[in-house]
Amino acid sequence: MIYTLAHIGYLSLFIGLMPLLLIFTLGFRYTVLIEARVATERGGISTASNIWQGKIIGRLMRSSNVFAYLIFRAIPSPFFQQRASLLGDPAVPLPRSWQAWVITPMLLMYLAVITTLVTNLVIQSMR
């Protein structure tokens, strides 16, 4: 049982690297397109794109910012709409394919991290 869980844990870590490659390469193109459309003068997205350039960590940070913006804007609560407006303009229409190129790899990466952590917790509790 422990070996099965260990395999699940390390496979989820390995599989979690695949979305990172997408985020750094193809997905970042759509991150930049979304940033250009929704960035406001004082918004968090424009600030992040000025601070974090196009290197590896910068791409991850900028993609995370755009991911948070897209998630916040999709939730109809006024609280989350306000949070989205702090990052960028939530009223800007965006193509669904652009959103999918940002949201899907980030969700897959977070799912892999959560799977690894839960697997590790289960293995630790079995000892």
ZIJO-V462805 format. One record per run of one state. SS is the DSSP state (H for helix, E for strand, C for the rest). FROM is the first residue (numbers start at 1). TO is the last residue. Records with the same first field share a line. If there is no record, write none. Layout:
SS = FROM-TO / FROM-TO
This chain:
C = 1-1 / 25-25 / 39-43 / 52-55 / 75-77 / 88-95 / 127-127
H = 2-24 / 26-38 / 44-51 / 56-74 / 78-87 / 96-126
